[in-house]
Amino acid sequence: MASMSFADAVRVCLTAKYATFSGRARRAEYWWFSLLYVIAAGAVLGLSFTTEAPLLSILLLPFAVPMLSVSVRRLHDTGKPGWRMFVALIPVVGPIMYLVAMAADGAPAANQYGPSPKVVGQPAG
């Protein structure tokens, strides 16, 4: 079982599975892409505050769709439906429940959302 690198996760999320809401995503894929999203959001928002150009936040839109899709696929890996991501909208406890779901290990075998992405010999992505 090969580990997914930062570059692999970004490539998979931005090209191969840009708007794919079906299937499953490993923890590494989700967390690496989340790191990229947080860095990009911080850079764009920081730049928009310093230049007084709030429309710069539009630059984050191309990252929104793959962030949503990898979140749904990550929930699928744990056996939960993608709609469960809306639990994060519940004040205080919602984000905690969401983070716990994203950090949980995926189901080791195939589930209703597809085969396990951890299967040896299966390409990452």
Backbone hydrogen bonds, N-H to C=O, Kabsch-Sander energy under -0.5 kcal/mol:
donor,donor_aa,acceptor,acceptor_aa,energy
9,A,5,S,-2.5
10,V,6,F,-2.3
11,R,7,A,-2.5
12,V,8,D,-2.7
13,C,9,A,-2.5
14,L,10,V,-2.5
15,T,11,R,-1.7
16,A,11,R,-0.9
17,K,12,V,-3.2
18,Y,15,T,-1.0
20,T,17,K,-1.0
21,F,19,A,-0.8
25,A,73,R,-1.4
30,Y,26,R,-2.0
31,W,27,R,-3.0
32,W,28,A,-2.6
33,F,29,E,-1.8
34,S,30,Y,-2.3
35,L,31,W,-2.1
36,L,32,W,-1.9
37,Y,33,F,-2.4
38,V,34,S,-2.6
39,I,35,L,-2.4
40,A,36,L,-2.9
41,A,37,Y,-2.8
42,G,38,V,-2.6
43,A,39,I,-2.4
44,V,40,A,-2.8
45,L,41,A,-2.8
46,G,42,G,-2.3
47,L,43,A,-2.3
48,S,44,V,-2.5
49,F,45,L,-1.8
50,T,46,G,-1.9
51,T,47,L,-2.0
52,E,48,S,-0.5
53,A,48,S,-1.3
56,L,53,A,-2.0
57,S,54,P,-1.4
58,I,55,L,-1.8
59,L,56,L,-2.2
60,L,57,S,-1.7
61,L,58,I,-1.6
63,F,60,L,-1.3
64,A,60,L,-0.8
64,A,61,L,-1.1
65,V,61,L,-0.9
67,M,63,F,-1.6
68,L,64,A,-2.4
69,S,65,V,-2.7
70,V,66,P,-2.5
71,S,67,M,-1.6
72,V,68,L,-2.3
73,R,69,S,-2.5
74,R,70,V,-2.0
75,L,71,S,-2.1
76,H,72,V,-2.3
77,D,73,R,-1.7
78,T,74,R,-1.0
78,T,75,L,-0.5
79,G,76,H,-1.6
80,K,75,L,-2.6
84,R,81,P,-1.8
85,M,82,G,-1.9
86,F,83,W,-1.8
87,V,84,R,-1.8
88,A,85,M,-1.6
89,L,86,F,-1.7
90,I,87,V,-1.8
93,V,91,P,-2.3
94,G,90,I,-1.1
96,I,92,V,-0.8
97,M,93,V,-2.6
98,Y,94,G,-2.5
99,L,95,P,-2.4
100,V,96,I,-2.2
101,A,97,M,-2.1
102,M,98,Y,-2.2
103,A,99,L,-1.8
104,A,100,V,-1.1
107,A,77,D,-2.8
111,N,114,G,-2.2
114,G,111,N,-1.8
119,V,116,S,-1.3
122,Q,119,V,-1.8
